[in-house]
Amino acid sequence: MSRVLNSEALRNSDRSKEFLNYVVEQTLAGQAKSIKGKTIAADVFGRNPSEVDSDNVVRVEARRVRRKLSDYYSDEGAGDALRIHIDSGGYAPRFEKVAHDK
């Protein structure tokens, strides 16, 4: 996780790092089912969950994080044995073990 958070792809994006760190920590704590846009808006971005744009802010950031993860794994993280994915339509990450030929 620290390699991803300190990568070039995420280096200048505190908001993306906070989002990714939050969803990964929640998932590892067994709370993946409770990761919702409104909880991310409140817990990560300090938004009132009833604000009209709170879900939109989370969707936009999730899209950025997905792109940044893709960039990371196509470059710096190409050799990582474990990959983090956040599939479209949700915010809970899934983890993929990758076998590399040596």
N, C-alpha and C positions, 0 to 999 in steps of 0.2 A: 504494500500500500504506500509506503513512504517513497518508493521509487516512482510510482505514478504521480503522487502529489508534488514531488520535487522535480518532475520532468520538465523539459522545455515546453511541451504541449500545454502544461498547466501553470507554468512558472508565474505568469503575470495575471492570473485569474483567481483572486482570492474567493470570489463568489462560487466559481466552479469547484474549487478545492473544498469549500465548506459543504456544498451540496453533496459531492461524492463521498467525503468523509462521513457525513451524517447518514446517508443511505447504507453505506457499508457497515458502519458501527451498529445501526439498528438491525440490520440483517444478521450480523454475527451474534447479536444479543437475542436472537430468536423473535424479533419483532417485525419481520418482513411483511406480514399481512397487515400491519397497522401503518405502513408507510403510504401516506396519501398526500395529495397536493396541498390540502389545507394544513396538515401537520408540518409539512416541509416549509410552507409559507410562514407559519408561526415560529417554528423552532430554529430554522436556518436564517430566514430573512427578516424576522421580527415583525412580520405583517399580521394584521388582524385577519383571522381566517374568514371573516364575513365581508372583507373588502372585495369589491367586484373584480379587481385585477389580480388577486392573490393566486388563483389557479393559473392564470396566464403567465405570470412571472415564473412560476415553477415549470410550466411546460417549455417556455423559452430556454430556461437554464438547463433543463434536462436534455433538450436538443443540442445545446452547446457542449454539454459534457459527453454526450454520445459521440459527437464529432471529434472532440479532443481525445477521447479514448481510442477512437479509430486511428487518429493521427499518431498517437503514442505507440500503439501496437504495430503500426506499419513502419515505424522508424526505431526509436530508442528501445522500445519494449518488444521488438520482434523476437527476441530470444527468451522472453519471460515464460516460465513454465506454467504460470497461473494467470488467467486473464479475467478482467472484470467487464461484464456487459450489462447495460441497462437497455432492455428491449423497449421498443416503441409500445405505447399503450400502458405503461406502468413505470414505477420508479424504483422498485426493489431490484437490486442487482442480482445477477447470477454469475457464478464463477465457473470457469472452464479450465481444465487441465489440458495443456498442450504438450504433446510429445514432439521433441525435436530430434532429427537425425543428426548424429555426430560422426 
